[in-house]
Amino acid sequence: MRSERPVDEQGYTLMEALVFIIILGIAATTLLAVYAFAGRNAGAQGAQFEARQIAYAFVQEALARPVRCGDATPGDAPGPEAGETRATPYDHVNDYDGFDSQSAGGIRFLSGQPVDAEADGNPDLQGYRVRISVVPYAIAPVPANDAWRVTVRVTPPVGAEVVMDAVRICYGT
């Protein structure tokens, strides 16, 4: 048996309205879940980008230090000599060996001041950790006592650790 509406009655039945509301709710829930996932993922991507920039800056800083030919010997232990700091600055690329931003009071400028771009008294880059190792490195045809491998590891507050390697070679005499 079919029931037909009279022509003068217009509108939707209660059943039609409920079906519409249910479909709208499912669509809204799906969209909110997608936006929430994208928001969480964007934070991790931003932290990864920042970590790569920090790693690059520290690699460039270390590579800017001099290397004396033939000085990668057992008597020339990597790490800073007594009284040396980044602010001094270091006099050799191997002085960066063992650097850890946690023991250095966070990521700082060469002047020793914390990185605070907003000048609001709250240091930026909190939660990031930088560790550097520097070891003699043989790369043909350069002997191991004339080259150093610099490895910078940056651990962001979220996301995976970023590792950047570079080699500093003595190309003079």
Buried (B, 14 or more C-beta within 10 A) or exposed (E): EEEEEEEEEEEEEEEEEEEEEEEEEEEEEEEEEEEEEEEEEEEBEEBBEBBBEBBBBBBEBBBEBEBBBEBBEEEBEBEBEEEBEBEEEBEBBBBBBBBEBEEEEBBBEEEEEBBBEEEEEEBBBEEBBBBBBBBBBEEEEBBBBBBBBBBBBBBBBEBEEBEBEBEBEBEEE
